[in-house]
Amino acid sequence: MQDMRPTDAARASLYNKNKLKLGLFAANCSSGRAATKVPERWRANWDDNLGLAKVADEAGLDFLLPIARWKGYRGETNFHGSVLEPTLWACGLLAHTKRITVFSTIHAPLLHPVVAAKQFATADLIGHGRMAMNVVCGWNQDEFDMFGVENREHHLRYAYGKEWLQVVRRLWEEEGEFSFEGQFINLKGLISNPKPYGGSRPLIMNAGASAAGQEFALGNSDILFNLLVTPEQGRNAVAASRARARQVGREDIKIFTAGYYVCRPTRQEALDYHRYYVEEQGDQEAYKHLLDLQFPSPEARKHHGADALRMRHIGGNGSYPMIGSPDDIANELKMISDLGYDGMAASFVNYLDEFPYFRDEVLPRLERLGLRQRGSID
């Protein structure tokens, strides 16, 4: 079996000269990443997603990253209650864009690997090599109950995910039939055609944060997705991941993180709007339910500092806040790049309304700072 990897030629939109790759995060979900009641919040309908993908593609953004969500977080808005299925969403967007990479996010325990291999190869052909896969190994039992699936113990989730990916990759790479015998997966007479685009394979991302998650990501992914809490924490997290990657011969792995933008002509305007949509209009009930799922005990909530990060959780689902003028946002992104991150997946309260200002004001500043190149993949 050949070791099929992404190649520069086939995966150009994430192998370009932009030092910091930029993408939009969670636009397939109602309210995006903001648990807010403001009337302008993101509705996540198909037409708006398609329009957003086109303007992001034309602007030279590098990727679109969805969330796989099956059940809302309740509250007045039922935060994430309406979500476009990520793989079908990606296929539609790939058919209507030219350069941008489009991820799908999938829960490995909820999708049979034979189906996944066929779906992703098909999507990759639609996009001429612009499909990518964000693999989630398990989290929300509230959603898994809808499928009649029990979350495995934490370390076993990644052991299962490793076998799942092995099956998918062999289906992409091998021509003849084969069988697979593992601890969790046992399948016979496996074969899948057509193969992904251009003799390569889709990029693979994973957001493993624990020791088991990091080991899985470094052994099986092209992109490690890390949480950025503070600059000091981020610098240490990147350094630790790079060191571990060197130990296992994975110096090529990229490290992305997540954030959210509130960009206005002045810093005060941005701060005022952030306060309005978080403090005055935050969906507190949805926020509480989300924290109950993520941190089921008071001890866990205290350990992760969840209550101290309340504004961040409502403002951007716990991701890193970038709030201010175009100069402020550009400088934040420069700082994030200097920490060692290769990519930023970020959200807006309303992507389609707010992105054009970001495009016109922030992207040129990033070019002047040396983080981006005009033309993106030229």
Buried (B, 14 or more C-beta within 10 A) or exposed (E): EEEBEBBEEBBBBBBBEBBBBBBBBBBBBBBBBBBBBBEEBBBBEEEBBBBBBBBBBBBBBBBBBBBBBBBBBBBEBBBBBBBBBBBEBBBBBBEEBEBBBBBBBBBBBBBEBBEBBBBBBBBBBBBBBBBBBBBBBBBBEEBBEEEEBEBBEEEBBBBBBBBBBBBBBBBBBBEEEBEBEBEEBEBEEBEBEEBBBBEBBBBBBBBBBEEBBBBBBBBBBBBBBBBBBEBEEBBEBBEEBBEBBEEEEBEEBBBBBBBBBBBBEEBEBBBEBBBBBBEEBBBBBBBBBBBEBBBEEEEEBEEBEBEEBBBBBBBBBBBBBBBBBBEBBBBBBBBBBEBBBBBBBBBBBBBBEBBEBBBEBBBBBBBEBEBBBEEBBE
